Amino acid sequence: MPRSAEDKNRVLLRVRRIKGQVEALERGLETGVDCGALLQQIAAIRGASHGLMSEIMEIHIRDELGEEALTAAQKSARLNDVASLVRSYLK
């Protein structure tokens, strides 16, 4: 979860854009828009969701590993968690 107000606002803006894109896709499906246009909209939604995931992952990594007062064991555990997260993202 983004902790700073700036991060939260940036992520919410991305979510709202995605919401608008999904609503446009829904309208296109309802009105019978050409498949090519629908596929282009779906690709845009996919790109936007990947961007959102990247943004949140960056925030998470900064939050998890940016603390100065971590012990070696805590840092190791957090690194393992982040590595697992990155692996699941790249699947």
MDAnalysis code that builds the backbone (N, CA, C; Angstrom):
import MDAnalysis as mda
import numpy as np

u = mda.Universe.empty(273, n_residues=91, atom_resindex=np.repeat(np.arange(91), 3), trajectory=True)
u.add_TopologyAttr("name", ["N", "CA", "C"] * 91)
u.add_TopologyAttr("resid", np.arange(1, 92))
u.add_TopologyAttr("resname", ["MET", "PRO", "ARG", "SER", "ALA", "GLU", "ASP", "LYS", "ASN", "ARG", "VAL", "LEU", "LEU", "ARG", "VAL", "ARG", "ARG", "ILE", "LYS", "GLY", "GLN", "VAL", "GLU", "ALA", "LEU", "GLU", "ARG", "GLY", "LEU", "GLU", "THR", "GLY", "VAL", "ASP", "CYS", "GLY", "ALA", "LEU", "LEU", "GLN", "GLN", "ILE", "ALA", "ALA", "ILE", "ARG", "GLY", "ALA", "SER", "HIS", "GLY", "LEU", "MET", "SER", "GLU", "ILE", "MET", "GLU", "ILE", "HIS", "ILE", "ARG", "ASP", "GLU", "LEU", "GLY", "GLU", "GLU", "ALA", "LEU", "THR", "ALA", "ALA", "GLN", "LYS", "SER", "ALA", "ARG", "LEU", "ASN", "ASP", "VAL", "ALA", "SER", "LEU", "VAL", "ARG", "SER", "TYR", "LEU", "LYS"])
u.atoms.positions = np.array([
    [0.852, -1.177, 0.000],
    [0.000, 0.000, 0.000],
    [0.892, 1.233, 0.000],
    [0.673, 2.125, -0.951],
    [1.451, 3.367, -0.961],
    [1.226, 4.139, 0.338],
    [2.323, 4.545, 0.958],
    [2.226, 5.230, 2.249],
    [2.171, 6.743, 2.098],
    [2.936, 7.282, 1.150],
    [2.953, 8.741, 1.016],
    [1.741, 9.203, 0.211],
    [1.319, 10.416, 0.484],
    [0.172, 10.984, -0.232],
    [0.479, 11.102, -1.718],
    [1.704, 11.447, -2.062],
    [2.097, 11.580, -3.469],
    [2.003, 10.240, -4.196],
    [2.541, 9.181, -3.577],
    [2.466, 7.846, -4.185],
    [1.018, 7.398, -4.333],
    [0.230, 7.621, -3.294],
    [-1.178, 7.203, -3.324],
    [-1.935, 7.919, -4.436],
    [-1.722, 9.226, -4.572],
    [-2.400, 9.991, -5.619],
    [-1.985, 9.525, -7.004],
    [-0.686, 9.246, -7.189],
    [-0.185, 8.786, -8.486],
    [-0.795, 7.433, -8.862],
    [-0.885, 6.521, -7.890],
    [-1.454, 5.198, -8.139],
    [-2.955, 5.306, -8.407],
    [-3.650, 6.117, -7.635],
    [-5.095, 6.304, -7.857],
    [-5.377, 6.901, -9.229],
    [-4.534, 7.806, -9.684],
    [-4.695, 8.377, -11.019],
    [-4.576, 7.286, -12.084],
    [-3.604, 6.382, -11.921],
    [-3.454, 5.262, -12.854],
    [-4.693, 4.363, -12.832],
    [-5.201, 4.078, -11.645],
    [-6.388, 3.216, -11.517],
    [-7.585, 3.872, -12.201],
    [-7.733, 5.157, -12.030],
    [-8.860, 5.860, -12.657],
    [-8.742, 5.850, -14.180],
    [-7.506, 5.967, -14.691],
    [-7.317, 5.875, -16.141],
    [-7.708, 4.494, -16.644],
    [-7.278, 3.464, -15.920],
    [-7.619, 2.088, -16.305],
    [-9.135, 1.906, -16.275],
    [-9.763, 2.434, -15.245],
    [-11.225, 2.343, -15.142],
    [-11.894, 2.970, -16.361],
    [-11.401, 4.128, -16.786],
    [-11.941, 4.784, -17.966],
    [-11.733, 3.950, -19.223],
    [-10.568, 3.318, -19.324],
    [-10.297, 2.471, -20.484],
    [-11.219, 1.253, -20.504],
    [-11.449, 0.659, -19.345],
    [-12.337, -0.507, -19.261],
    [-13.772, -0.095, -19.591],
    [-14.184, 1.067, -19.119],
    [-15.528, 1.549, -19.446],
    [-15.668, 1.796, -20.949],
    [-14.614, 2.323, -21.580],
    [-14.648, 2.539, -23.031],
    [-14.720, 1.200, -23.764],
    [-14.015, 0.197, -23.266],
    [-14.089, -1.136, -23.857],
    [-15.505, -1.690, -23.739],
    [-16.101, -1.534, -22.578],
    [-17.473, -2.011, -22.368],
    [-18.437, -1.329, -23.337],
    [-18.304, -0.009, -23.479],
    [-19.172, 0.712, -24.419],
    [-18.957, 0.214, -25.845],
    [-17.700, -0.041, -26.197],
    [-17.408, -0.548, -27.528],
    [-18.028, -1.903, -27.777],
    [-17.993, -2.755, -26.782],
    [-18.618, -4.073, -26.912],
    [-20.131, -3.956, -27.051],
    [-20.709, -3.047, -26.280],
    [-22.159, -2.864, -26.321],
    [-22.631, -2.294, -27.659],
    [-21.827, -1.443, -28.262],
    [-22.244, -0.784, -29.502],
    [-21.750, -1.489, -30.756],
    [-20.974, -2.554, -30.600],
    [-20.534, -3.330, -31.757],
    [-19.363, -2.735, -32.510],
    [-18.433, -2.144, -31.796],
    [-17.235, -1.576, -32.420],
    [-16.424, -2.687, -33.078],
    [-15.696, -2.328, -34.117],
    [-14.843, -3.257, -34.850],
    [-13.860, -3.980, -33.920],
    [-13.607, -5.259, -34.218],
    [-12.708, -6.073, -33.383],
    [-11.308, -5.472, -33.277],
    [-10.829, -4.874, -34.353],
    [-9.498, -4.259, -34.317],
    [-9.408, -3.170, -33.266],
    [-10.437, -2.346, -33.195],
    [-10.475, -1.276, -32.192],
    [-10.576, -1.853, -30.784],
    [-11.353, -2.926, -30.645],
    [-11.473, -3.576, -29.332],
    [-10.134, -4.145, -28.896],
    [-9.442, -4.797, -29.819],
    [-8.134, -5.369, -29.488],
    [-7.132, -4.276, -29.113],
    [-7.200, -3.155, -29.805],
    [-6.318, -2.032, -29.478],
    [-6.622, -1.513, -28.068],
    [-7.896, -1.436, -27.721],
    [-8.289, -0.983, -26.379],
    [-7.826, -1.968, -25.317],
    [-7.966, -3.263, -25.604],
    [-7.520, -4.287, -24.658],
    [-6.013, -4.198, -24.454],
    [-5.277, -3.976, -25.526],
    [-3.814, -3.830, -25.413],
    [-3.459, -2.607, -24.571],
    [-4.210, -1.527, -24.732],
    [-3.964, -0.331, -23.926],
    [-4.241, -0.597, -22.455],
    [-5.301, -1.344, -22.178],
    [-5.629, -1.696, -20.793],
    [-4.534, -2.569, -20.199],
    [-4.063, -3.532, -20.994],
    [-2.983, -4.412, -20.514],
    [-1.735, -3.591, -20.196],
    [-1.373, -2.673, -21.087],
    [-0.213, -1.818, -20.833],
    [-0.380, -0.975, -19.586],
    [-1.572, -0.433, -19.416],
    [-1.843, 0.399, -18.240],
    [-1.792, -0.422, -16.952],
    [-2.296, -1.644, -16.994],
    [-2.265, -2.473, -15.779],
    [-0.834, -2.899, -15.461],
    [-0.025, -3.141, -16.481],
    [1.387, -3.456, -16.241],
    [2.106, -2.245, -15.630],
    [1.768, -1.057, -16.136],
    [2.354, 0.152, -15.567],
    [1.964, 0.339, -14.110],
    [0.706, 0.063, -13.790],
    [0.237, 0.149, -12.408],
    [0.984, -0.845, -11.527],
    [1.121, -2.071, -12.017],
    [1.824, -3.084, -11.238],
    [3.281, -2.681, -11.009],
    [3.922, -2.155, -12.030],
    [5.306, -1.708, -11.895],
    [5.430, -0.585, -10.880],
    [4.499, 0.354, -10.938],
    [4.508, 1.481, -10.005],
    [4.367, 1.002, -8.557],
    [3.411, 0.125, -8.313],
    [3.195, -0.369, -6.955],
    [4.373, -1.228, -6.507],
    [4.938, -2.000, -7.426],
    [6.093, -2.816, -7.063],
    [7.280, -1.926, -6.677],
    [7.498, -0.853, -7.419],
    [8.582, 0.070, -7.092],
    [8.374, 0.687, -5.705],
    [7.142, 1.103, -5.432],
    [6.826, 1.675, -4.118],
    [7.086, 0.637, -3.027],
    [6.648, -0.583, -3.265],
    [6.826, -1.654, -2.283],
    [8.308, -1.924, -2.019],
    [9.093, -1.985, -3.074],
    [10.531, -2.246, -2.912],
    [11.182, -1.113, -2.127],
    [10.847, 0.134, -2.475],
    [11.408, 1.261, -1.720],
    [11.012, 1.199, -0.252],
    [9.742, 0.880, 0.012],
    [9.264, 0.810, 1.395],
    [9.922, -0.336, 2.156],
    [10.039, -1.483, 1.518],
    [10.570, -2.669, 2.195],
    [12.070, -2.592, 2.444],
    [12.810, -2.051, 1.501],
    [14.266, -2.093, 1.604],
    [14.890, -0.749, 1.937],
    [14.092, 0.291, 2.007],
    [14.621, 1.622, 2.240],
    [14.846, 1.986, 3.695],
    [14.379, 1.158, 4.592],
    [14.546, 1.465, 6.013],
    [15.992, 1.224, 6.438],
    [16.550, 2.209, 7.095],
    [17.947, 2.140, 7.519],
    [18.152, 1.210, 8.719],
    [17.161, 1.098, 9.596],
    [17.335, 0.410, 10.869],
    [17.034, -1.086, 10.799],
    [17.198, -1.711, 9.647],
    [16.927, -3.140, 9.534],
    [18.132, -3.955, 9.983],
    [17.855, -5.032, 10.681],
    [18.927, -5.964, 11.004],
    [19.247, -6.775, 9.745],
    [20.360, -7.488, 9.775],
    [20.740, -8.311, 8.625],
    [19.674, -9.377, 8.347],
    [19.119, -9.961, 9.398],
    [18.085, -10.989, 9.229],
    [16.813, -10.387, 8.632],
    [16.433, -9.208, 9.103],
    [15.239, -8.547, 8.560],
    [15.437, -8.191, 7.096],
    [16.617, -7.660, 6.774],
    [16.898, -7.283, 5.395],
    [16.885, -8.513, 4.497],
    [17.440, -9.614, 4.971],
    [17.456, -10.853, 4.199],
    [16.034, -11.362, 3.952],
    [15.213, -11.345, 4.988],
    [13.830, -11.798, 4.848],
    [13.064, -10.912, 3.872],
    [13.271, -9.618, 3.951],
    [12.584, -8.699, 3.045],
    [13.079, -8.869, 1.608],
    [14.374, -9.093, 1.440],
    [14.908, -9.347, 0.103],
    [14.286, -10.601, -0.500],
    [14.142, -11.642, 0.310],
    [13.504, -12.869, -0.170],
    [12.056, -12.622, -0.576],
    [11.345, -11.834, 0.215],
    [9.951, -11.504, -0.108],
    [9.856, -10.717, -1.416],
    [10.739, -9.751, -1.581],
    [10.734, -8.936, -2.797],
    [11.118, -9.783, -4.003],
    [12.100, -10.660, -3.855],
    [12.504, -11.540, -4.957],
    [11.344, -12.438, -5.371],
    [10.609, -12.950, -4.408],
    [9.440, -13.779, -4.702],
    [8.379, -12.977, -5.442],
    [8.162, -11.768, -5.023],
    [7.199, -10.883, -5.668],
    [7.604, -10.622, -7.121],
    [8.860, -10.326, -7.346],
    [9.352, -10.055, -8.711],
    [9.194, -11.295, -9.575],
    [9.518, -12.458, -9.032],
    [9.346, -13.710, -9.802],
    [7.894, -13.895, -10.206],
    [6.967, -13.672, -9.293],
    [5.548, -13.853, -9.625],
    [5.090, -12.818, -10.645],
    [5.636, -11.619, -10.594],
    [5.294, -10.564, -11.549],
    [5.773, -10.918, -12.952],
    [6.924, -11.548, -13.046],
    [7.516, -11.852, -14.347],
    [6.937, -13.103, -15.006],
    [6.069, -13.821, -14.321],
    [5.473, -15.029, -14.921],
    [4.521, -14.674, -16.019],
])
